[in-house]
């Protein structure tokens, strides 16, 4: 997800929210210059992106708080429970990242505290970039914390390709320093944490796919929590038909099936209308089969060439000689990340990484 993909998100920091932040800060620090804060924070607000507004609010808070970082931090700790949970609370860890780099231990403990109200995932990366070994040592301890928000921060903050943040190039080049963190979280009971671990591993597959598969091969994949992480961590490789990745989720063998009565309807449609894929899948095996079913749409580009996008469709265990009916409806509409053009769009059905059926629809 990019910041530009949801421009309305920047309205999280609108005039009303700025007034709320100012009032809550004044309630915990009576000397806070509320009027000066509002004047500075709201200046040119319409022109600022979400992340620019976030940084602006943190900077304007700094202007009205004590100059000594520990004193300011104590005020922000009192402020945290008064703010709406969610993205708005990121002004607090952002403050720490902007003004606390010279006080590493105090700042990292503050990030641990603030993450329980929203997330410190962006801010903690500044401290990792400054001192990777020290930061990862703390995150390894946090990965064993009793609080799921702190455990998630250990994974999310150290992702090499975290969206909306800079890349951690050292970890992109060599992910081995986070092995201990990921192993500690491999069967985490919290879905919130497991999603982060899966996304972290999926990041790493972009640069080191074998490293990820070697790691997962040593996990107890019979455990449902570990298996869930593996399936989602390997999603990019599975979409690419990587045979080893498919094997790790129990679908490494070629599917013994026939795809019957595959239809793509309607044959032609306009933007905003749905296209429906439908087919029957019949087992030709005397044994049960684990099947990973995806589909690819070859989108027509402005140049007339095509580019394939693979979508997850279904994962199932097909009984011997069983037949199942499968349908999927997808509305064809433009996004900021994709513009549709007129022409023939080929659709392919992939089962355990192998294309077993093709069809097409046209956009008028």
Order of alpha helices (4+ residues) and beta strands (2+ residues): alpha-alpha-alpha-alpha-alpha-alpha-alpha-alpha-alpha-alpha-alpha-alpha-alpha-alpha-alpha-alpha-beta-beta-beta-beta-beta-beta-beta-beta
